[in-house]
């Protein structure tokens, strides 16, 4: 019973944080399953993808009601990431645990560094979410949220799809859904307003995670009980809380929260991978 409660609490916290900052929760779930529940990398990645898909679907529903999801971008980015989500499970099963942790950790730290640099002197968005002068564009968007706020922005759709093609493989390989990569890339390279990037990223990871999870399940890389059964309910509740908090939180603090989470997880993964723990 204690183990069931532990999984439930992990789901609740991960669901809230993952949806709040648009990472879906996989980047938190995988280390937790590896460290505290001693799963093998393949099982941790496969189980995490299933839970991330549930979290993403629940989060998408919450953000859709708030009218913050860029549906066209979500569909395009989701399609671009499908191929990688299908191929990656065949690769992760052949990778040693230490190598998996180090590679995953370095990737997480690289994304966090990029976000810090962009905050200090990179691309800047206007308060209404539009791109600063001089940025290339390919798709114009105008979103009116439920609370009346308007978001106008433009970006290169082909670049966005190319980025998500790469994210699709990496996300399924690491069992994260890719939100921890996709959200910062959408903000720093494509110029999405932060809250729209978060909401749309949650929608995309729901699609790609579900596909990757299906392949992992077919390969037997999922621990259904007790991990999946007890974590899923916590995710469903936490995701609804996270979406409501994010819709009221400033963009600056959303980004800072995401950076802190990425740095802590990245350092721990690299440290443990190098030591072979």
C-alpha positions in Angstrom: 0.0 0.0 0.0 2.9 2.4 0.7 4.2 1.8 -2.8 0.8 2.6 -4.3 0.6 5.9 -2.3 4.1 6.8 -3.4 3.2 6.3 -7.1 0.0 8.3 -6.6 1.9 11.2 -5.1 4.5 11.1 -7.8 1.7 11.3 -10.4 0.0 14.2 -8.6 3.2 16.3 -8.4 4.5 15.4 -11.9 1.1 16.0 -13.5 0.9 19.5 -12.0 4.5 20.5 -12.8 4.6 18.9 -16.2 1.5 20.6 -17.5 2.3 23.9 -15.8 5.6 24.3 -17.7 4.7 22.3 -20.8 7.0 19.4 -20.3 4.3 16.7 -19.9 6.2 15.2 -16.9 8.3 12.6 -18.7 11.5 14.4 -17.9 10.6 14.1 -14.2 9.1 10.6 -14.3 12.0 8.8 -16.0 14.6 9.8 -13.3 12.1 9.0 -10.6 11.4 5.5 -12.0 15.1 4.9 -12.5 16.3 6.1 -9.1 13.5 5.5 -6.6 11.7 2.5 -8.2 14.8 0.9 -9.7 13.4 0.2 -13.2 15.5 -0.7 -16.2 15.9 2.1 -18.8 13.6 0.4 -21.4 10.9 -0.1 -18.8 11.3 3.4 -17.4 11.0 4.9 -20.9 8.0 2.8 -21.9 6.1 3.3 -18.7 6.8 7.0 -18.7 5.6 7.5 -22.2 2.2 5.9 -21.4 1.9 8.1 -18.3 3.0 11.2 -20.2 0.4 10.5 -22.9 -2.3 10.4 -20.2 -1.0 13.6 -18.7 -0.8 15.2 -22.1 -4.4 14.3 -23.0 -5.7 15.6 -19.7 -3.6 18.8 -19.9 -4.8 19.4 -23.5 -8.4 19.2 -22.4 -7.7 21.8 -19.7 -5.8 24.1 -22.1 -8.4 23.7 -24.9 -11.1 24.9 -22.5 -8.9 28.0 -21.9 -8.5 28.4 -25.7 -4.8 28.5 -25.5 -3.9 25.6 -27.9 -2.6 26.5 -31.4 -4.3 23.5 -33.1 -2.8 24.0 -36.6 0.7 24.0 -35.2 -0.1 21.2 -32.8 -1.2 18.9 -35.7 1.8 19.8 -37.9 4.3 19.3 -35.1 2.7 16.1 -34.0 2.8 14.6 -37.5 6.5 15.6 -37.8 7.4 13.8 -34.6 5.5 10.5 -35.3 8.3 8.8 -37.2 10.9 9.3 -34.4 8.4 8.1 -31.8 8.0 4.8 -33.6 11.7 4.1 -34.3 13.2 5.1 -30.9 12.0 2.2 -28.8 14.0 -0.2 -30.8 17.2 1.8 -30.0 16.7 2.4 -26.3 16.5 -1.3 -25.5 20.1 -1.8 -26.7 21.6 1.1 -24.7 23.3 0.6 -21.4 21.8 2.3 -18.3 24.8 4.5 -17.6 25.1 5.7 -21.2 21.3 6.4 -21.2 21.6 8.6 -18.1 24.6 10.6 -19.3 23.1 11.2 -22.8 19.8 12.2 -21.3 21.4 14.4 -18.7 23.6 16.3 -21.2 20.6 16.8 -23.5 18.6 18.3 -20.6 21.4 20.6 -19.5 22.0 21.8 -23.1 18.3 22.8 -23.4 18.5 24.7 -20.1 21.6 26.6 -21.1 20.0 27.6 -24.3 17.0 28.9 -22.4 19.2 31.0 -20.1 21.1 32.5 -23.0 17.9 33.4 -24.8 16.5 35.1 -21.8 19.6 37.2 -21.4 20.1 38.3 -24.9 18.2 36.3 -27.5 14.9 36.7 -29.3 12.4 38.9 -27.6 8.7 38.8 -27.9 6.3 41.6 -27.5 3.7 41.6 -24.7 1.0 40.5 -27.1 3.1 37.6 -28.1 4.1 38.9 -31.6 7.7 38.5 -32.8 10.2 41.3 -32.6 11.1 43.0 -35.9 13.4 41.2 -38.2 12.3 37.6 -37.3 11.5 35.3 -40.2 8.0 34.0 -40.5 6.0 31.4 -42.3 2.8 31.1 -40.4 0.7 33.9 -38.9 -1.4 33.1 -35.8 -4.0 35.0 -33.8 -5.4 33.4 -30.7 -8.0 34.9 -28.4 -7.9 33.1 -25.0 -11.0 32.5 -22.8 -10.0 35.4 -20.5 -9.9 37.8 -23.5 -6.1 38.0 -23.9 -4.9 38.1 -27.5 -1.8 36.5 -28.9 -0.4 37.4 -32.3 2.8 35.8 -33.6 4.5 34.5 -36.8 7.0 31.7 -37.3 8.5 29.5 -40.0 6.3 26.4 -40.2 8.9 24.3 -42.0 11.5 25.0 -39.4 9.0 24.1 -36.7 8.3 20.8 -38.3 12.0 20.0 -38.8 12.7 20.7 -35.1 9.8 18.5 -34.1 10.9 15.7 -36.4 14.2 15.5 -34.3 12.4 16.0 -31.0 10.1 13.1 -31.9 12.9 10.6 -32.0 14.8 12.0 -28.9 11.6 12.2 -26.8 10.6 8.6 -27.4 14.1 7.5 -26.9 14.2 9.1 -23.5 10.6 8.3 -22.6 9.7 12.0 -21.9 7.3 13.0 -24.7 9.7 15.8 -25.7 7.9 18.7 -23.9 11.1 19.6 -22.1 12.7 20.2 -25.5 9.7 21.3 -27.5 8.5 24.1 -25.2 11.8 26.0 -25.0 12.4 25.6 -28.7 9.0 27.0 -29.5 9.7 30.0 -27.3 13.3 30.7 -28.1 13.6 29.7 -31.8 10.0 30.0 -33.2 8.9 33.0 -31.1 5.7 31.5 -29.6 4.1 33.3 -26.6 5.1 31.2 -23.6 1.7 30.2 -22.4 0.6 29.2 -26.0 3.9 27.3 -26.4 3.2 25.4 -23.2 -0.4 24.6 -24.2 0.4 23.5 -27.7 3.4 21.5 -26.6 1.2 19.6 -24.2 -1.1 18.7 -27.1 1.8 17.6 -29.3 3.4 15.4 -26.6 0.0 13.7 -26.0 0.0 12.6 -29.6 3.6 11.5 -29.9 3.8 9.9 -26.5 0.7 7.8 -27.2 2.3 6.5 -30.4 5.6 5.8 -28.7 3.8 4.1 -25.8 2.0 1.8 -28.2 5.3 0.6 -29.7 6.8 0.1 -26.2 3.8 -1.8 -25.0 4.0 -4.1 -28.0 7.7 -4.7 -27.1 6.9 -5.4 -23.5 8.6 -2.3 -22.2 5.8 -1.2 -19.8 5.4 -2.0 -16.1 1.6 -2.0 -15.8 1.4 -2.8 -12.1 1.9 -1.1 -9.8 3.6 1.8 -11.6 1.2 2.6 -14.4 -2.0 1.7 -12.5 -1.3 3.9 -9.5 0.5 6.9 -11.1 -2.1 7.5 -13.8 -4.9 8.8 -11.4 -2.5 11.3 -9.8 -1.5 12.6 -13.2 -5.1 13.2 -14.2 -5.8 15.3 -11.1 -2.4 17.1 -11.2 -2.7 18.1 -14.8 -5.9 20.0 -14.3 -4.3 21.9 -11.4 -1.2 22.7 -13.4 -3.1 24.1 -16.4 -5.0 26.5 -14.1 -1.8 27.7 -12.4 0.0 28.2 -15.8 -2.8 30.4 -17.2 -2.4 32.8 -14.3 1.4 32.7 -14.0 3.7 35.2 -15.7 5.7 34.1 -18.7 9.0 35.0 -16.9 8.3 32.7 -14.0 7.1 29.9 -16.2 10.4 29.9 -18.0 12.5 30.2 -14.8 10.6 27.3 -13.2 11.3 25.2 -16.2 15.0 26.1 -16.2 15.4 25.2 -12.6 13.7 21.8 -13.1 15.9 21.0 -16.1 19.2 21.9 -14.4 18.5 19.8 -11.3 17.5 16.8 -13.3 20.3 17.1 -15.8 23.1 17.4 -13.2 21.7 14.4 -11.3 21.4 12.2 -14.4 25.0 12.9 -15.6 26.4 12.4 -12.1 24.7 9.0 -11.6 25.5 7.9 -15.2 29.2 8.7 -14.7 29.4 6.9 -11.4 27.5 4.0 -12.8 24.8 4.1 -10.1 
